[in-house]
């Protein structure tokens, strides 16, 4: 969640204000925002966050005012193909599904408290939020529950059977880094997202942890890799045992620089499914030491420089030392997309392209 939107929500609940939170739940065609984007609309007309600007955003804001006036959450489809929008100069040509959620003192106290607990969880945990955005039973619309990293759940979607089905789906998609729109039939089974079959739709928002790129090796590839990764929004850590390379003068954009023995440095890191590791050390021995250290960690991605011949030999050595062949299958090496990269910057582009591909689960 965008920091400004988060702070706006804190203000809404702390001061008992009325507002509407718009969340993009689906995007068909060319749209300015993807699912998960949010804009908070206050009763006085001011906003926090964005849906891409333009008259489409103004239309969404007008619908938010209606939600505030009626105290009723709803789904709204913003058609950005319509003639009046095209006449305003908008270059988008798609449809965005928007869930517009009423926030205010007219909500039941239980729902207000749940929203507060969720905001609190965002500060210290990695909660997954499930919201009913469409239902034949209109009383279910807007109901929520969220799960903590411990597996505990707070909230209620209206029935134990639905709660169980939603939790199973949320847990099954726990490693996904993007929101999911789920359609269910009358028995709360997953179904095709057709209007005729779906009895309700759930929007699942995954943990909002920061994506962490760990670059092991501060050589010539590291500098453009750090710079590009920061533009893409990654938290970046660089590890190397050479003070002449692992320093803030060369890597001023990195969030953290560790100048230490490589194995010892890796031990200091918290590695989880939102961690992406790039091994670009100075040689085969260093690569092998680091790969052995991280291959069984729950990292999302491990990429390593090297020729096919080198990689094949290194894998064979590690297997002899007891590393399972299945574990080594998740190694991306030679690293990066095949774009005939030659310069350090081009190599960095190829690496980050592959990282993004894995992050989006397209690999």
Secondary structure, DSSP 4 states (H G I P E B T S, - for coil): --HHHHHHHHHHHHTT--EEEEEEEEEEEE-SS-TT-EEEEETTS-EEE-SSSHHHHHHHHHHHHHHHHHT--EEEEEESSSHHHHHTT---EEEEEEEEEEESTTS-HHHHHHHHHHHHHHHHS--EEEEEEEESSGGGTT-EEEE-TTS-EEE--SSHHHHHHHHHHHHHTTT--S-EEEEE-TTS-B--S-TTT-SEEEEEE---PPPEEEEE--SHHHHHHHHHHHHTT-EEEEEES-TTTSSTTT-TT-SEEEES-HHHHHHTS---TTEEEEE--SSHHHHHHHHHHHTTS--SEEEE---HHHHHHHHHHHHHTT--HHHHTTEE-S-S--S---SHHHHHHHHHHHHHHHHTT--
